[in-house]
Amino acid sequence: MLGVDNIPDAPRGMYRDGGIIDYHFDLPILQDDENDDGLILFPHYTDRIVPGWFDKGLPWRKPREANVDRLLLVSPSKQFIERLPYKRIPNREDFPFFRGRDEERVAYWNEVIEASASLGEEFLEAVETGAVRELAKPIADLMR
């Protein structure tokens, strides 16, 4: 998908439609170079990839292993989510849940953002130190 470069009155850079991440595709990942052996980084809110629309709880839907063999899925652990307020990641259902309590909703979201900052720091440290090699597991293990 083509991005939009340098939107007026926004920080310089490339912008892409984030809505596309609401779908999980089960397609081969195209390479720019046939010798490219790099990885695709996929930060996500869950450790599951469900081909099709993202919010369908369809446990039998799984991507083909060949289509995710170069994918590095980065997601919060179940233990991390258990420590969050309401024991879940904020989502669009928060608007009706917190109806009339916007300050409470925003405070909850900000608390999760603050807690999540540590995840980003831990990931960067794991990459910088090489520890990410020990933390990474084949995605096929998650699909079983």
Buried (B, 14 or more C-beta within 10 A) or exposed (E): EEEEEEEEEEEEEEEEEEEEEEEBEBEEBEEEEEEEEEEEEBEBBEBBBBBEEBEEEEEEBBBEEEBBBBBBBBBBEEEBBEEBEEEEBBEEEBEEBBEEEEEEBEEBBEEBEEBBEEBEEEBEEBEEEEEBEEEEEEBEEBBE
